[in-house]
Amino acid sequence: MVTLLWLCQLARADERSKAAKIEQLMQLTHTESMITQMTSQIRTMMVSQVEAIGGTAEAKGTALELMNKLADQISQRMDWQKLKPDYVKLYADVFAEEEIDGMVAFYKTPAGHAMIEKMPTLLAKSTQIAQRQMAGILPEIQKNIEDLKQKHQTRRSSSVRETDFRRKVLRTASRARGKTDAARFREPLT
């Protein structure tokens, strides 16, 4: 029993040690500021979408009010103090302690500092590349969507015609069956 308690305490100490290393890694990689920056970008994106849509000043004002309210809700949900425990658990589940040690060591080096400093620029530029690629394919995607809509409408109208035909056939068969049944009732029993 004593050995079991000792092993449990040792496991908890290992977990605390790993969690402390994860927090150090997050501090080195500026995870909190990245989350805050991402939340800010979401707000900016939402507001710019409202501006791009157009419409009356009143409609834009209403939409902006809604977007700001939604952005506030997102900011509250994405608060670092609320997210941090989940992130620590995520890192603990995904990475072994030795891997975390290696990442901490790397991010303490000049190359690691350069990675952290230049990553936002790298991500922004790679996003621009992806957006250019998507802009080129967007007309094709829109055409495919329109083709699918047209195909669905054709199927629907064809299905409606088939359903109408089936109803007529069933109605006719039902009437015929009804006449046959009625004729049987008039026949004398033998």
C-alpha positions as CSV (number, residue, x, y, z in Angstrom):
1,M,0.0,0.0,0.0
2,V,2.8,2.4,0.9
3,T,4.5,1.7,-2.4
4,L,1.3,2.5,-4.3
5,L,1.0,5.8,-2.6
6,W,4.6,6.6,-3.3
7,L,4.1,5.8,-7.0
8,C,1.0,8.0,-7.2
9,Q,2.9,10.9,-5.6
10,L,5.8,10.3,-8.0
11,A,3.4,10.3,-11.0
12,R,1.8,13.6,-9.8
13,A,5.3,15.2,-9.4
14,D,6.1,14.1,-12.9
15,E,2.9,15.6,-14.2
16,R,3.6,18.9,-12.4
17,S,7.1,18.9,-13.8
18,K,5.8,18.3,-17.3
19,A,3.2,21.0,-16.9
20,A,5.8,23.5,-15.7
21,K,8.0,22.7,-18.8
22,I,4.9,23.1,-21.0
23,E,4.2,26.5,-19.5
24,Q,7.9,27.5,-20.0
25,L,7.5,26.4,-23.7
26,M,4.4,28.4,-24.1
27,Q,6.1,31.4,-22.5
28,L,9.1,31.0,-24.9
29,T,6.8,30.7,-27.9
30,H,4.6,33.6,-26.9
31,T,1.5,31.5,-27.1
32,E,-0.6,33.9,-25.1
33,S,0.2,36.8,-27.4
34,M,-0.5,34.7,-30.5
35,I,-4.0,33.8,-29.1
36,T,-4.7,37.4,-28.4
37,Q,-3.5,38.4,-31.8
38,M,-5.6,35.7,-33.4
39,T,-8.7,37.0,-31.6
40,S,-8.0,40.5,-32.7
41,Q,-7.6,39.4,-36.3
42,I,-11.0,37.6,-36.1
43,R,-12.6,40.9,-35.0
44,T,-10.9,42.8,-37.8
45,M,-12.0,40.2,-40.4
46,M,-15.6,40.3,-39.2
47,V,-15.7,44.1,-39.4
48,S,-14.1,44.1,-42.9
49,Q,-16.7,41.6,-44.1
50,V,-19.5,43.9,-43.0
51,E,-17.8,46.8,-44.9
52,A,-17.4,44.7,-48.0
53,I,-21.0,43.6,-48.1
54,G,-22.3,47.1,-48.6
55,G,-25.9,48.1,-48.1
56,T,-27.5,51.0,-46.3
57,A,-25.8,52.9,-43.5
58,E,-28.4,51.6,-41.1
59,A,-28.0,48.0,-42.2
60,K,-24.2,48.3,-41.9
61,G,-24.6,49.9,-38.5
62,T,-26.8,47.0,-37.3
63,A,-24.4,44.5,-38.8
64,L,-21.4,46.2,-37.2
65,E,-23.1,46.2,-33.9
66,L,-23.8,42.5,-34.2
67,M,-20.2,41.7,-35.3
68,N,-18.8,43.6,-32.5
69,K,-21.0,41.8,-30.0
70,L,-20.0,38.5,-31.5
71,A,-16.3,39.5,-31.5
72,D,-16.6,40.4,-27.8
73,Q,-18.1,37.0,-27.1
74,I,-15.3,35.3,-29.0
75,S,-12.7,37.3,-27.1
76,Q,-14.3,36.3,-23.8
77,R,-14.2,32.6,-24.8
78,M,-10.7,32.9,-26.2
79,D,-9.3,34.5,-23.0
80,W,-5.9,33.0,-22.4
81,Q,-6.5,32.3,-18.7
82,K,-9.5,30.2,-19.8
83,L,-7.7,28.4,-22.6
84,K,-4.4,27.8,-20.8
85,P,-5.4,24.7,-18.9
86,D,-6.7,23.1,-22.1
87,Y,-3.5,24.0,-24.0
88,V,-1.3,22.5,-21.2
89,K,-3.4,19.3,-21.3
90,L,-3.2,19.2,-25.1
91,Y,0.6,19.6,-25.1
92,A,0.9,17.0,-22.4
93,D,-1.2,14.6,-24.3
94,V,0.6,15.1,-27.6
95,F,4.2,15.5,-26.6
96,A,6.4,13.3,-24.5
97,E,8.4,15.2,-21.8
98,E,11.6,14.6,-23.7
99,E,10.1,16.3,-26.7
100,I,9.1,19.2,-24.7
101,D,12.6,19.4,-23.2
102,G,14.0,19.5,-26.8
103,M,11.6,22.2,-27.9
104,V,12.4,24.3,-24.8
105,A,16.1,24.0,-25.6
106,F,15.5,24.9,-29.2
107,Y,13.5,28.0,-28.5
108,K,16.2,29.2,-26.2
109,T,18.7,29.2,-29.1
110,P,19.2,32.1,-31.6
111,A,17.6,29.9,-34.2
112,G,14.6,29.3,-32.0
113,H,14.3,33.1,-31.3
114,A,14.4,33.7,-35.0
115,M,11.7,31.1,-35.6
116,I,9.4,32.8,-33.1
117,E,10.1,36.3,-34.4
118,K,9.7,35.4,-38.1
119,M,6.8,32.9,-37.8
120,P,4.0,35.6,-37.9
121,T,5.5,37.0,-41.2
122,L,5.9,33.5,-42.6
123,L,2.2,32.7,-41.7
124,A,0.9,36.0,-43.1
125,K,2.8,35.5,-46.4
126,S,1.7,31.8,-46.7
127,T,-1.9,32.9,-46.1
128,Q,-1.5,35.4,-49.0
129,I,-0.3,32.7,-51.2
130,A,-3.2,30.5,-50.3
131,Q,-5.6,33.4,-50.9
132,R,-4.2,34.0,-54.3
133,Q,-4.6,30.3,-55.2
134,M,-8.2,30.3,-53.8
135,A,-9.0,33.5,-55.8
136,G,-8.0,31.7,-59.0
137,I,-10.1,28.7,-58.2
138,L,-13.1,30.6,-56.8
139,P,-14.9,31.1,-60.2
140,E,-14.5,27.3,-60.8
141,I,-16.0,26.5,-57.4
142,Q,-18.9,28.9,-58.0
143,K,-19.6,27.2,-61.4
144,N,-19.5,23.8,-59.8
145,I,-22.0,25.0,-57.1
146,E,-24.3,26.4,-59.8
147,D,-24.0,23.2,-61.8
148,L,-25.0,21.2,-58.7
149,K,-27.9,23.5,-58.0
150,Q,-29.1,23.1,-61.6
151,K,-28.7,19.4,-61.4
152,H,-30.6,19.3,-58.1
153,Q,-33.4,21.4,-59.5
154,T,-33.6,19.2,-62.6
155,R,-33.8,16.1,-60.4
156,R,-36.4,17.7,-58.2
157,S,-38.6,18.7,-61.1
158,S,-38.1,15.2,-62.6
159,S,-38.9,13.7,-59.3
160,V,-42.1,15.8,-59.0
161,R,-43.1,14.6,-62.5
162,E,-42.4,11.0,-61.5
163,T,-44.4,11.4,-58.3
164,D,-47.3,12.9,-60.1
165,F,-47.2,10.0,-62.6
166,R,-47.1,7.5,-59.8
167,R,-50.1,9.2,-58.1
168,K,-52.1,9.0,-61.3
169,V,-51.3,5.4,-61.9
170,L,-52.1,4.5,-58.3
171,R,-55.4,6.5,-58.5
172,T,-56.3,4.8,-61.7
173,A,-55.5,1.4,-60.3
174,S,-57.4,2.2,-57.1
175,R,-60.4,3.2,-59.2
176,A,-60.2,0.0,-61.3
177,R,-59.8,-2.1,-58.1
178,G,-62.8,-0.2,-56.7
179,K,-64.9,-1.0,-59.7
180,T,-63.8,-4.6,-59.6
181,D,-64.7,-4.9,-56.0
182,A,-68.0,-3.2,-56.6
183,A,-68.8,-5.6,-59.5
184,R,-67.9,-8.5,-57.2
185,F,-70.5,-7.4,-54.6
186,R,-73.2,-7.3,-57.3
187,E,-72.4,-10.8,-58.5
188,P,-74.5,-13.5,-56.9
189,L,-72.6,-15.9,-54.6
190,T,-72.3,-19.4,-55.9
